[in-house]
Amino acid sequence: MIILKPTFRYWLMTNLLWLITLSLLFAVAYFMPQGNYLIYGLGTLVCVLLANIAWSYVVLYNITYIIEQEQIIVKRGVFIKTTNYLEMYRIYDFEKRQHIVEAAFGLMSITLLSRDMSNSNVKFIGIANSDDVIPVIRERVEREKQRKRVIEFNNPYGTMI
């Protein structure tokens, strides 16, 4: 069993602009003269930004990806917990995605495409780039397809009407 979680670097990457804005607001409020009513507006804005940043961390902290021999389990949620199960033999394609900011932070996103009606796309976000997850998943998918004797038929012409 492999357990993956989005990294702190991913949270930092997604909230970097908000953190810079928050720092600038603190600097502006610090250098404002006492008795200026604009400070109350800035204080409210700072509180809202802090709450937003904290909430994004709590949401990200509550995401877990569990890769087992026969299935992938994705757990999410803070107040309402959701657990999705994806059978390995239903996965038919993998996509590793890494834009320039993710590359700078050493992160990647993985999308698993499956034939499951409720989970056709399962996305792993904020995974460390050094994690060699795709070969492990690929090997387990092939093993499960052989074990369950799954035969795939591909239509080279797309869907027929």
N, CA, C and O of each residue as an XYZ file, in Angstrom:
644
protein
N       0.843     -1.172      0.000
C       0.000      0.000      0.000
C       0.894      1.244      0.000
O       1.844      1.356      0.775
N       0.554      2.168     -0.894
C       1.273      3.437     -0.998
C       0.300      4.550     -0.628
O      -0.801      4.625     -1.173
N       0.708      5.407      0.293
C      -0.141      6.523      0.715
C       0.530      7.826      0.272
O       1.679      8.097      0.621
N      -0.204      8.620     -0.496
C       0.298      9.898     -0.986
C      -0.609     11.023     -0.506
O      -1.818     10.844     -0.362
N      -0.013     12.175     -0.261
C      -0.760     13.372      0.107
C      -0.146     14.540     -0.662
O       1.045     14.519     -0.974
N      -0.952     15.559     -0.970
C      -0.366     16.762     -1.561
C       0.652     17.368     -0.590
O       0.444     17.371      0.624
N       1.729     17.867     -1.131
C       2.806     18.378     -0.284
C       2.526     19.815      0.165
O       1.681     20.512     -0.398
N       3.261     20.230      1.194
C       3.169     21.604      1.683
C       3.619     22.572      0.590
O       3.108     23.688      0.493
N       4.568     22.143     -0.222
C       5.046     22.997     -1.322
C       3.913     23.329     -2.291
O       3.867     24.429     -2.841
N       2.995     22.372     -2.500
C       1.855     22.629     -3.379
C       0.959     23.712     -2.770
O       0.503     24.613     -3.474
N       0.711     23.620     -1.474
C      -0.087     24.642     -0.805
C       0.605     25.998     -0.913
O      -0.039     27.009     -1.189
N       1.913     26.015     -0.695
C       2.674     27.253     -0.795
C       2.597     27.826     -2.204
O       2.424     29.033     -2.379
N       2.725     26.957     -3.216
C       2.674     27.392     -4.611
C       1.314     27.998     -4.948
O       1.243     29.037     -5.604
N       0.237     27.355     -4.501
C      -1.095     27.840     -4.848
C      -1.490     29.085     -4.053
O      -2.390     29.812     -4.472
N      -0.845     29.345     -2.930
C      -1.203     30.495     -2.090
C      -0.123     31.569     -2.046
O      -0.219     32.504     -1.252
N       0.887     31.453     -2.872
C       2.010     32.395     -2.828
C       1.562     33.834     -3.087
O       2.003     34.756     -2.402
N       0.698     34.022     -4.061
C       0.219     35.365     -4.369
C      -0.570     35.944     -3.195
O      -0.431     37.127     -2.883
N      -1.399     35.121     -2.537
C      -2.161     35.590     -1.376
C      -1.234     35.921     -0.206
O      -1.468     36.887      0.520
N      -0.185     35.119     -0.028
C       0.760     35.385      1.066
C       1.526     36.687      0.838
O       1.781     37.437      1.780
N       1.887     36.947     -0.408
C       2.577     38.209     -0.730
C       1.635     39.389     -0.500
O       2.034     40.405      0.070
N       0.387     39.252     -0.944
C      -0.609     40.305     -0.736
C      -0.826     40.563      0.751
O      -0.913     41.711      1.187
N      -0.913     39.489      1.518
C      -1.098     39.620      2.965
C       0.081     40.346      3.606
O      -0.112     41.199      4.472
N       1.290     40.015      3.189
C       2.485     40.691      3.726
C       2.478     42.169      3.396
O       2.832     42.999      4.233
N       2.074     42.503      2.168
C       2.012     43.919      1.785
C       0.948     44.666      2.588
O       1.155     45.817      2.972
N      -0.186     44.018      2.842
C      -1.228     44.660      3.651
C      -0.752     44.898      5.080
O      -1.049     45.935      5.674
N      -0.015     43.936      5.629
C       0.547     44.128      6.969
C       1.517     45.310      6.983
O       1.515     46.111      7.918
N       2.342     45.414      5.942
C       3.314     46.510      5.867
C       2.603     47.857      5.758
O       2.993     48.822      6.416
N       1.561     47.924      4.928
C       0.814     49.176      4.767
C       0.150     49.558      6.089
O       0.199     50.719      6.496
N      -0.467     48.592      6.753
C      -1.159     48.870      8.020
C      -0.170     49.307      9.103
O      -0.496     50.143      9.945
N       1.029     48.744      9.076
C       2.029     49.078     10.093
C       2.472     50.540      9.977
O       2.670     51.222     10.982
N       2.622     51.007      8.731
C       3.131     52.362      8.537
C       2.037     53.427      8.468
O       2.338     54.604      8.269
N       0.773     53.032      8.629
C      -0.319     54.019      8.632
C      -0.348     54.737      9.974
O      -0.028     54.154     11.010
N      -0.735     56.007      9.943
C      -0.836     56.749     11.214
C      -1.989     56.217     12.063
O      -3.000     55.743     11.545
N      -1.811     56.307     13.368
C      -2.860     55.865     14.297
C      -4.098     56.734     14.139
O      -3.996     57.929     13.859
N      -5.268     56.130     14.318
C      -6.512     56.874     14.220
C      -7.086     56.916     12.816
O      -8.181     57.443     12.617
N      -6.382     56.383     11.852
C      -6.892     56.339     10.477
C      -7.896     55.188     10.361
O      -7.573     54.043     10.679
N      -9.100     55.496      9.910
C     -10.152     54.481      9.841
C      -9.936     53.478      8.707
O     -10.597     52.440      8.663
N      -9.047     53.773      7.823
C      -8.709     52.829      6.749
C      -8.072     51.559      7.317
O      -8.133     50.497      6.697
N      -7.463     51.674      8.496
C      -6.852     50.507      9.149
C      -7.899     49.440      9.447
O      -7.605     48.249      9.354
N      -9.114     49.850      9.802
C     -10.163     48.869     10.095
C     -10.544     48.071      8.843
O     -10.783     46.865      8.909
N     -10.594     48.749      7.734
C     -10.869     48.058      6.467
C      -9.751     47.097      6.104
O      -9.995     45.972      5.669
N      -8.507     47.562      6.292
C      -7.361     46.682      6.024
C      -7.351     45.497      6.979
O      -7.037     44.375      6.582
N      -7.697     45.748      8.240
C      -7.750     44.660      9.226
C      -8.789     43.613      8.847
O      -8.544     42.413      8.978
N      -9.936     44.060      8.382
C     -10.973     43.127      7.934
C     -10.490     42.327      6.737
O     -10.679     41.112      6.677
N      -9.866     43.008      5.788
C      -9.336     42.327      4.601
C      -8.261     41.315      4.982
O      -8.224     40.217      4.425
N      -7.401     41.662      5.908
C      -6.365     40.747      6.384
C      -6.994     39.516      7.036
O      -6.547     38.392      6.804
N      -8.023     39.723      7.845
C      -8.698     38.585      8.502
C      -9.338     37.661      7.471
O      -9.263     36.439      7.605
N      -9.959     38.225      6.458
C     -10.585     37.411      5.403
C      -9.519     36.628      4.646
O      -9.700     35.441      4.374
N      -8.418     37.274      4.306
C      -7.332     36.586      3.599
C      -6.722     35.474      4.456
O      -6.450     34.380      3.961
N      -6.511     35.760      5.738
C      -5.971     34.731      6.632
C      -6.914     33.528      6.732
O      -6.463     32.383      6.729
N      -8.203     33.786      6.819
C      -9.180     32.693      6.886
C      -9.173     31.880      5.597
O      -9.252     30.653      5.630
N      -9.077     32.567      4.463
C      -9.035     31.880      3.167
C      -7.792     31.000      3.033
O      -7.877     29.859      2.581
N      -6.660     31.530      3.423
C      -5.403     30.781      3.343
C      -5.434     29.586      4.292
O      -5.008     28.491      3.923
N      -5.928     29.784      5.494
C      -6.012     28.687      6.468
C      -6.973     27.603      5.978
O      -6.687     26.412      6.106
N      -8.105     28.014      5.421
C      -9.078     27.033      4.914
C      -8.489     26.212      3.772
O      -8.712     25.003      3.701
N      -7.744     26.854      2.881
C      -7.139     26.104      1.771
C      -6.139     25.068      2.291
O      -6.004     23.991      1.711
N      -5.445     25.389      3.372
C      -4.528     24.421      3.964
C      -5.288     23.239      4.572
O      -4.892     22.086      4.400
N      -6.372     23.529      5.277
C      -7.166     22.458      5.896
C      -7.745     21.536      4.828
O      -7.734     20.316      4.989
N      -8.249     22.112      3.741
C      -8.809     21.303      2.651
C      -7.724     20.423      2.034
O      -7.944     19.232      1.811
N      -6.563     20.998      1.760
C      -5.475     20.230      1.144
C      -4.944     19.164      2.092
O      -4.585     18.071      1.653
N      -4.890     19.463      3.368
C      -4.394     18.511      4.368
C      -5.306     17.282      4.456
O      -4.851     16.201      4.829
N      -6.572     17.441      4.121
C      -7.530     16.347      4.223
C      -7.721     15.572      2.924
O      -8.750     14.922      2.739
N      -6.750     15.632      2.029
C      -6.769     14.817      0.814
C      -5.741     13.713      0.976
O      -4.589     13.973      1.322
N      -6.163     12.471      0.725
C      -5.260     11.329      0.810
C      -5.509     10.410     -0.380
O      -6.652     10.113     -0.726
N      -4.417      9.966     -0.999
C      -4.492      8.993     -2.090
C      -3.855      7.700     -1.589
O      -2.700      7.698     -1.163
N      -4.602      6.606     -1.641
C      -4.093      5.310     -1.195
C      -4.079      4.378     -2.404
O      -5.116      4.126     -3.019
N      -2.905      3.875     -2.734
C      -2.761      2.963     -3.861
C      -2.555      1.565     -3.302
O      -1.511      1.258     -2.729
N      -3.569      0.721     -3.478
C      -3.502     -0.657     -3.014
C      -3.256     -1.575     -4.209
O      -3.108     -1.107     -5.338
N      -3.213     -2.869     -3.959
C      -2.969     -3.828     -5.038
C      -4.117     -3.849     -6.047
O      -3.879     -3.942     -7.251
N      -5.365     -3.763     -5.563
C      -6.519     -3.935     -6.444
C      -7.293     -2.655     -6.718
O      -8.112     -2.616     -7.636
N      -7.049     -1.607     -5.937
C      -7.821     -0.385     -6.133
C      -7.060      0.844     -5.656
O      -6.070      0.755     -4.930
N      -7.562      1.990     -6.092
C      -7.050      3.278     -5.636
C      -8.166      3.945     -4.851
O      -9.309      4.003     -5.303
N      -7.830      4.440     -3.686
C      -8.815      5.074     -2.807
C      -8.428      6.547     -2.669
O      -7.286      6.875     -2.345
N      -9.398      7.425     -2.919
C      -9.179      8.866     -2.778
C     -10.117      9.369     -1.681
O     -11.339      9.268     -1.793
N      -9.519      9.914     -0.618
C     -10.296     10.449      0.501
C     -10.165     11.967      0.513
O      -9.065     12.513      0.419
N     -11.310     12.635      0.629
C     -11.350     14.096      0.653
C     -12.402     14.557      1.643
O     -13.293     13.801      2.030
N     -12.280     15.811      2.045
C     -13.348     16.428      2.817
C     -12.944     16.855      4.205
O     -12.106     16.227      4.852
N     -13.557     17.940      4.652
C     -13.319     18.453      5.988
C     -14.524     18.146      6.864
O     -14.404     17.434      7.861
N     -15.670     18.673      6.500
C     -16.886     18.426      7.272
C     -17.658     17.223      6.732
O     -18.240     16.450      7.493
N     -17.651     17.080      5.419
C     -18.286     15.924      4.772
C     -17.166     15.128      4.105
O     -16.569     15.578      3.127
N     -16.894     13.957      4.638
C     -15.821     13.114      4.112
C     -16.346     12.300      2.933
O     -17.418     11.700      3.012
N     -15.586     12.285      1.845
C     -15.931     11.517      0.662
C     -14.798     10.550      0.370
O     -13.629     10.933      0.376
N     -15.145      9.304      0.116
C     -14.154      8.292     -0.241
C     -14.551      7.689     -1.573
O     -15.639      7.127     -1.705
N     -13.669      7.804     -2.569
C     -13.909      7.227     -3.886
C     -12.985      6.034     -4.087
O     -11.804      6.083     -3.742
N     -13.531      4.969     -4.644
C     -12.773      3.756     -4.916
C     -12.705      3.555     -6.426
O     -13.724      3.619     -7.114
N     -11.515      3.316     -6.929
C     -11.322      3.055     -8.352
C     -10.601      1.723     -8.504
O      -9.481      1.551     -8.022
N     -11.250      0.791     -9.173
C     -10.637     -0.523     -9.402
C      -9.492     -0.383    -10.406
O      -9.620      0.317    -11.410
N      -8.388     -1.048    -10.129
C      -7.199     -0.943    -10.975
C      -7.466     -1.382    -12.416
O      -6.974     -0.758    -13.356
N      -8.239     -2.445    -12.589
C      -8.417     -2.985    -13.936
C      -9.234     -2.046    -14.834
O      -9.278     -2.247    -16.048
N      -9.874     -1.036    -14.264
C     -10.659     -0.083    -15.059
C      -9.810      1.058    -15.625
O     -10.269      1.788    -16.504
N      -8.594      1.217    -15.137
C      -7.721      2.311    -15.598
C      -7.168      1.948    -16.974
O      -6.681      0.837    -17.182
N      -7.246      2.899    -17.915
C      -6.723      2.630    -19.249
C      -5.663      3.621    -19.718
O      -4.998      3.376    -20.725
N      -5.492      4.735    -19.007
C      -4.463      5.685    -19.439
C      -4.005      6.528    -18.254
O      -4.709      6.665    -17.254
N      -2.798      7.091    -18.396
C      -2.178      7.896    -17.353
C      -1.699      9.192    -17.986
O      -1.296      9.216    -19.149
N      -1.745     10.255    -17.222
C      -1.213     11.524    -17.711
C      -0.457     12.203    -16.585
O      -1.014     12.467    -15.519
N       0.807     12.482    -16.827
C       1.613     13.241    -15.863
C       1.695     14.660    -16.399
O       2.082     14.880    -17.546
N       1.329     15.619    -15.559
C       1.304     17.004    -15.985
C       2.141     17.832    -15.033
O       2.095     17.656    -13.815
N       2.920     18.753    -15.626
C       3.791     19.584    -14.799
C       4.010     20.908    -15.526
O       4.769     20.969    -16.493
N       3.345     21.968    -15.061
C       3.598     23.270    -15.670
C       4.830     23.893    -15.038
O       5.411     23.336    -14.106
N       5.220     25.035    -15.544
C       6.518     25.624    -15.177
C       6.608     25.949    -13.679
O       7.675     25.797    -13.085
N       5.512     26.390    -13.065
C       5.546     26.711    -11.633
C       5.668     25.427    -10.824
O       6.414     25.382     -9.846
N       4.936     24.368    -11.223
C       5.061     23.088    -10.529
C       6.489     22.548    -10.658
O       7.038     22.002     -9.701
N       7.082     22.699    -11.831
C       8.462     22.237    -12.023
C       9.418     22.992    -11.100
O      10.353     22.407    -10.554
N       9.179     24.289    -10.930
C      10.046     25.083    -10.047
C       9.928     24.620     -8.597
O      10.899     24.689     -7.844
N       8.745     24.150     -8.203
C       8.527     23.663     -6.838
C       8.774     22.152     -6.708
O       8.625     21.600     -5.618
N       9.152     21.476     -7.809
C       9.415     20.036     -7.766
C       8.151     19.205     -7.589
O       8.163     18.181     -6.905
N       7.057     19.651     -8.208
C       5.766     18.984     -8.055
C       5.231     18.514     -9.399
O       5.746     18.885    -10.454
N       4.196     17.695     -9.343
C       3.510     17.250    -10.554
C       2.073     16.882    -10.205
O       1.714     16.729     -9.037
N       1.269     16.745    -11.246
C      -0.102     16.255    -11.104
C      -0.237     15.031    -11.989
O       0.313     14.992    -13.090
N      -0.961     14.038    -11.518
C      -1.178     12.819    -12.276
C      -2.679     12.651    -12.466
O      -3.450     12.775    -11.515
N      -3.089     12.370    -13.697
C      -4.492     12.098    -13.986
C      -4.599     10.658    -14.473
O      -3.880     10.243    -15.382
N      -5.498      9.908    -13.860
C      -5.769      8.539    -14.264
C      -7.106      8.532    -14.997
O      -8.116      8.977    -14.451
N      -7.118      8.033    -16.221
C      -8.346      7.918    -16.988
C      -8.852      6.496    -16.857
O      -8.104      5.532    -17.024
N     -10.147      6.382    -16.552
C     -10.687      5.043    -16.311
C     -12.021      4.863    -17.009
O     -12.633      5.819    -17.485
N     -12.449      3.628    -17.057
C     -13.746      3.283    -17.629
C     -14.841      3.259    -16.552
O     -15.955      2.802    -16.806
N     -14.526      3.739    -15.389
C     -15.499      3.815    -14.298
C     -16.456      4.977    -14.577
O     -16.023      6.092    -14.869
N     -17.752      4.706    -14.485
C     -18.747      5.733    -14.805
C     -18.729      6.892    -13.799
O     -18.928      8.041    -14.196
N     -18.500      6.624    -12.532
C     -18.539      7.694    -11.529
C     -17.191      8.381    -11.357
O     -17.145      9.530    -10.919
N     -16.099      7.712    -11.688
C     -14.747      8.289    -11.536
C     -13.974      8.131    -12.839
O     -12.993      7.389    -12.885
N     -14.397      8.812    -13.891
C     -13.699      8.629    -15.162
C     -12.327      9.303    -15.161
O     -11.422      8.867    -15.873
N     -12.170     10.356    -14.372
C     -10.875     11.028    -14.227
C     -10.552     11.145    -12.744
O     -11.307     11.759    -11.991
N      -9.444     10.565    -12.324
C      -8.978     10.710    -10.944
C      -7.674     11.479    -11.014
O      -6.722     11.058    -11.671
N      -7.641     12.624    -10.321
C      -6.473     13.497    -10.395
C      -5.762     13.539     -9.057
O      -6.372     13.812     -8.023
N      -4.463     13.264     -9.086
C      -3.592     13.404     -7.920
C      -2.918     14.764     -8.072
O      -2.200     14.985     -9.047
N      -3.134     15.674     -7.132
C      -2.539     17.003     -7.227
C      -1.432     17.170     -6.189
O      -1.480     16.589     -5.106
N      -0.435     17.976     -6.546
C       0.596     18.348     -5.584
C       1.509     17.227     -5.134
O       2.030     17.267     -4.019
N       1.716     16.225     -5.981
C       2.579     15.096     -5.643
C       4.028     15.486     -5.944
O       4.307     16.139     -6.949
N       4.936     15.082     -5.072
C       6.353     15.365     -5.291
C       6.816     14.681     -6.577
O       6.480     13.523     -6.822
N       7.577     15.389     -7.386
C       8.006     14.878     -8.686
C       8.902     13.652     -8.564
O       8.979     12.858     -9.501
N       9.568     13.481     -7.453
C      10.468     12.334     -7.287
C       9.699     11.029     -7.083
O      10.253      9.945     -7.267
N       8.423     11.134     -6.703
C       7.620      9.928     -6.510
C       7.402      9.252     -7.861
O       6.852      9.849     -8.786
N       7.838      8.006     -7.960
C       7.707      7.265     -9.205
C       6.436      6.426     -9.134
O       6.489      5.204     -8.991
N       5.299      7.101     -9.235
C       4.010      6.468     -8.994
C       3.464      5.772    -10.233
O       2.893      4.687    -10.125
N       3.624      6.365    -11.392
C       3.010      5.821    -12.606
C       3.479      4.406    -12.918
O       2.635      3.565    -13.227
N       4.775      4.087    -12.857
C       5.167      2.686    -13.119
C       4.554      1.696    -12.131
O       4.216      0.575    -12.513
N       4.408      2.089    -10.882
C       3.794      1.205     -9.883
C       2.329      0.966    -10.235
O       1.855     -0.169    -10.214
N       1.619      2.042    -10.557
C       0.205      1.902    -10.920
C       0.068      1.078    -12.196
O      -0.793      0.202    -12.283
N       0.897      1.352    -13.165
C       0.831      0.616    -14.441
C       1.018     -0.886    -14.227
O       0.292     -1.702    -14.795
N       1.997     -1.235    -13.404
C       2.255     -2.657    -13.148
C       1.062     -3.300    -12.439
O       0.689     -4.430    -12.755
N       0.467     -2.593    -11.492
C      -0.687     -3.143    -10.767
C      -1.924     -3.232    -11.660
O      -2.719     -4.163    -11.530
N      -2.086     -2.275    -12.557
C      -3.206     -2.322    -13.498
C      -3.085     -3.551    -14.390
O      -4.052     -4.289    -14.574
N      -1.903     -3.766    -14.938
C      -1.702     -4.927    -15.819
C      -1.903     -6.242    -15.066
O      -2.497     -7.181    -15.597
N      -1.415     -6.305    -13.850
C      -1.588     -7.519    -13.048
C      -3.067     -7.801    -12.778
O      -3.513     -8.945    -12.870
N      -3.822     -6.754    -12.445
C      -5.253     -6.926    -12.166
C      -6.029     -7.292    -13.424
O      -6.973     -8.079    -13.360
N      -5.644     -6.730    -14.565
C      -6.316     -7.082    -15.821
C      -6.076     -8.553    -16.162
O      -6.986     -9.243    -16.621
N      -4.853     -9.029    -15.936
C      -4.560    -10.445    -16.189
C      -5.284    -11.331    -15.185
O      -5.820    -12.376    -15.553
N      -5.302    -10.925    -13.929
C      -5.945    -11.739    -12.896
C      -7.454    -11.853    -13.122
O      -8.035    -12.918    -12.910
N      -8.085    -10.768    -13.549
C      -9.525    -10.774    -13.774
C      -9.888    -11.167    -15.208
O     -11.064    -11.218    -15.569
N      -8.860    -11.446    -16.023
C      -9.048    -11.835    -17.430
C      -9.873    -10.796    -18.197
O     -10.829    -11.130    -18.897
N      -9.484     -9.551    -18.048
C     -10.169     -8.458    -18.725
C      -9.652     -8.364    -20.152
O      -8.444     -8.309    -20.383
N     -10.576     -8.347    -21.108
C     -10.228     -8.207    -22.517
C     -10.781     -6.868    -22.984
O     -11.962     -6.571    -22.803
N      -9.909     -6.065    -23.588
C     -10.328     -4.754    -24.053
C     -10.486     -4.773    -25.564
O      -9.657     -5.326    -26.286
N     -11.559     -4.161    -26.023
C     -11.791     -3.997    -27.446
C     -11.734     -2.506    -27.750
O     -12.475     -1.714    -27.170
N     -10.857     -2.138    -28.654
C     -10.707     -0.732    -29.011
C     -11.328     -0.492    -30.377
O     -11.132     -1.278    -31.304
N     -12.074      0.592    -30.497
C     -12.680      0.984    -31.741
C     -11.788      2.046    -32.373
O     -11.763      3.177    -31.890
N     -11.056      1.719    -33.438
C     -10.138      2.689    -34.022
C     -10.851      3.857    -34.708
O     -10.215      4.864    -35.019
N     -12.138      3.741    -34.945
C     -12.883      4.785    -35.652
C     -13.663      5.686    -34.705
O     -14.431      6.534    -35.159
N     -13.485      5.522    -33.425
C     -14.223      6.318    -32.446
C     -15.597      5.733    -32.224
O     -15.829      4.554    -32.494
N     -16.509      6.550    -31.735
C     -17.852      6.020    -31.435
C     -18.686      6.037    -32.711
O     -18.632      6.964    -33.519
N     -19.441      4.989    -32.844
C     -20.330      4.875    -34.010
C     -21.710      5.366    -33.599
O     -22.171      5.097    -32.490
N     -22.350      6.072    -34.482
C     -23.701      6.574    -34.206
C     -24.736      5.618    -34.762
O     -25.935      5.861    -34.632
